[in-house]
Amino acid sequence: PNYMGDELLALGRYDFEYRIPHVPAGAYEIRFGYSVSSERAITQFYYDDKVCGIPVDMTLGSTNPLIGWFPEEGLNDEQIKENDKAMRNRGYMKGPASCALSKDGESMRKSELALRKIIGTFNITKGDHWLRFKNVTENEKSAQGNWVQFNQDYLEIVPTSIISNPAKPEDQN
């Protein structure tokens, strides 16, 4: 089921964790990159065994009002910034402009299939820290009759100093 061979995929009832990479001590925003699909599950995120927000329904399309993604074609810079801010207020971001979704080179930022879920902001200390992912979907099968899926394309651990610097705002990459 992994067409490009570069994702973490789990099927059915899952509850697993992994240790995140070590970073210098400080405040960080952790973002989870995934692709939207009707085959996905509803996932509860945990950081060091603490619940992070409400469960995330990875079947929701990016244009769903709970996420708020809009295509950028035809929008001016101010409208694009407003959409980015509205998505961030909902806990989401478009995919990064620096990555391509397919061999044709289209930016993940332009694709409504590529999302980043903001898991939260954490004070990361020296030592091991863990992310846990638990399927909380009621049914083990999707509407198509297949096992529900967990999908992760990448993880971002971003210093909050990059996010909150008005003199040099974070770019779209």
N, C-alpha and C positions, 0 to 999 in steps of 0.2 A: 503493500500500500504506500510505500515511500518513493515517489516518482523521481526525486533527485538524489536520494541516498544521503541526505544531510540533516535529518531531523531526529529528535528523540520522540519515539512513538510508543505508547502503551495502549493495550486494548482491554476492554471489559472493566471489571472491578479492580481498581488500582489504589494503592496507598503506599507511596514510597517517598524517599528523601535522598538528597545528595548534598555533599559539602560544597559550599561555594568557594571560589578561589580566594586566597588570602589577599587582602589589600591593606594599605596603611590605615591605622586607626583614624576614624573620623566619621562625619555624617555623609550618608550616601542614599541615593534613590535607587531602588532595585526595580528593573523593568523586565518583563517577560515577553519575548517576541514569539508570535504564533500565527498560523494561517487559519482563517475562518473556514468552517465546513459544517454541513448538516450532520456529518458523522461524528462530530466531537461530543464531549461530555460537559457536564457542569462540574467545575473543579474548585475545591476549597484550598487556598494557599495558606501556608504557615511559614513563619520565620522563627527559627530556634524554638519550635513547638508552640508558638503563640499564633492564634488565628489572625489572619490579615484580611480585614474587611469581610464583605459578604461573598458567597460563592460566585464564580465567574462562569457564565453560560457561553461557552466557546462556539455554540451554534449560531449565535446572533450575528446577523449580517452587519457589516460596518456602518451601513446607512441607517440602522435601527436608531430611533431617537435616544435610546439609552447610551449609545456610543457617539453618534453625531458626525460621522465621516461624510465629507462632501468632496467631489472631484474639484481640483484646482483650476481646470481649464475655464477661462472666462472670468475668473475672480481676480481682483487687484490684490496688491501686497497686503493692504489693510484687512481685506476680507479673509485672506489666507491666515493671517495672524489671529483674527477673531475665531476662525474655525479651530485652529490649533489650541487656543485658550479654552474654548468651550469643550473640546474633547478632553483636554487635561483636567478640567474641572470635574469631568465624569470619570476620571481615572484611566484614560486611554490616550494613546498617541498614534499617529500614522506611522507606517514603517519608515525606516531610515532612507534618505535620498541616496546615500552612498552605496547601497546594495541593490542588486538587480534580482528580480523575481524569477526570471527565466533567461534563456540564452539570447533572446532578442534584445536584452539590455534595458528593459523597462524598469525604472526605479520602483522599489517597494513602496515608496511614498505615494506613488500614483495608483497603486493597486488597492482596491477595496478588500482584497483577501488578506492583506498583510497588516497586522495590528501589533501594537505594544501595549500591554496592560501594566500599569504602574502598581506594583505590589505594595510599595510603601517607602517611607523614609526611615532609615535606621541609623543609630549610632553604632557603627561596627568597631568592635574592640579587637585587640590582638588575640589570635587563636582561631579555633574552628567555629564556623557558623553554618547552619543547615537550612535548606529550603525543603519543605514537604508539600506534596501534592496528593490530594485525596478526592476520588470520584464520589460525588454526592448525588449523582443522577439516579432517579428512581428506577429507570429501566436500564438493563445491561445492553440492550439492543437499540440501534438507531431506528428512525422511521423507515429506513431502507432495509432493515432486517439484519444489519451487520453489527458486530460488537462496537460499542461507543469507543471513541478514541481520545487519548491525551496526546497533544502535539506541542512540541517546543522546538522553535527554530534557533533561538539564541537567547542569551541573558545579558543584560546591561547592568553594570554596577557603576553609577555615575556620581562623582562627588557633588554634593549640593552647592558647593562654591561655584561650579560651572552653571548650574541651573539658575541661581539667584543673583548673578552678577549683571545689573542693569547696564553697566558700561560696555560689557561684551556678552550679549545674550547668546545662549546656546544656539548653534546652527541646526539645520534640519537633517544633518547626517547622523 
